[in-house]
Amino acid sequence: MSLSLDLKYTHLVSTRFEKFARKGDYLFNVRCPICGDSKKNKAKMRGFIYKKGNDLFYKCHNCAAGLSLGNLIKQIAPDLHKEYVLERYKTGEDGLSNRGHKAINIPTPRFDKLSTDLRYDNWERCDRLPAGHFCLNYLEGRKIPKEFYSKLYFTTNYQKLCDEINPNHGKEKLSADARLVIPYFNEYNVLTAVSGRLIINYVMLWYVPMIVKKNYCMAWTVSIPTKLSRL
C-alpha cells in the first residue's frame, strides 16, 4: 500500500520540480530542488526518486542529499506533506517500512497476588497466637488494634529466626530470646527487614533490627493511628 501511495504523491509533486522525467516503473529523474544541480547547465538532472523495498526514496548525485519521499515532499511541497502523512497513517503506514526496524513485542507484565503471610518455622503471626498469650497481652496493653495483628509476628528465638530469614545477615550477636517481630516491606511487598521488639526482659536491648535486602530503608507499611503508643 505504501508504494502505491508514494507513486501517487510522486506524480502530485512532479510539477514542483524544475525538470521531471519518468525513467521506469519506480524510477524518476529530476533536477535537484535542494542544490539546483548546475547553474551553468540548466539541462542537468542528477536527482533520482527510486524504489527501495516497499518505499520510494530520493538521492541526488550532485549534492549527495538522501531523503525519504516524505521528507522530500516536506521540503518542496509542505501543503501536500500534511496530506501525505495523514494518508500514510490512515492506511497503517508510518513511513518506516523499509528502514529495518523490527516490531518489539513487549509482554504484558504479570503481577502475583500480594501476600504478607510469610512462612518461616521460627515465627508465628500474632493473630494466630492462642488467647492469653503474653505477646497478645503486650499488644493489648499498647492498644494496638486487632486488625493489625496479622501484620505482626512472634518468635521464641529471635536469633534462629534471623538465621532462617537471612543466613548471611552478618550480625555476630543476636539475642536468642522471645520477641515481637515487626516486618518491613518494599513497594513490591518483598520483605526487606525485620525488627525484634523485646517484650519481657527490659534490661536487654528493646529493638534489634536485621536487614534482609540491602539498599532499602526501614519503613513499616502499615498505618497505625498517631494517637496510639509506640510499640
Secondary structure, 3 states (H helix, E strand, C coil): CHHHHHHHHHHHCHHHCCCEEEEECCEEEECCCCCCCCCCCCCCCCEEEEEECCEEEEEECCCCCEEEHHHHHHHHCHHHHHHHHHHHHHCCCCCCCCCCCCCCCCCCCCCCCCCCCCCCCCCEEHHHCCCCCHHHHHHHHCCCCHHHHHHCEEECCHHHHHHHHCCCCCCCCCCCCCEEEEEEECCCCCEEEEEEEECCCCCCCCEEEEECCCCCCCCCCCCCCCCCCCC
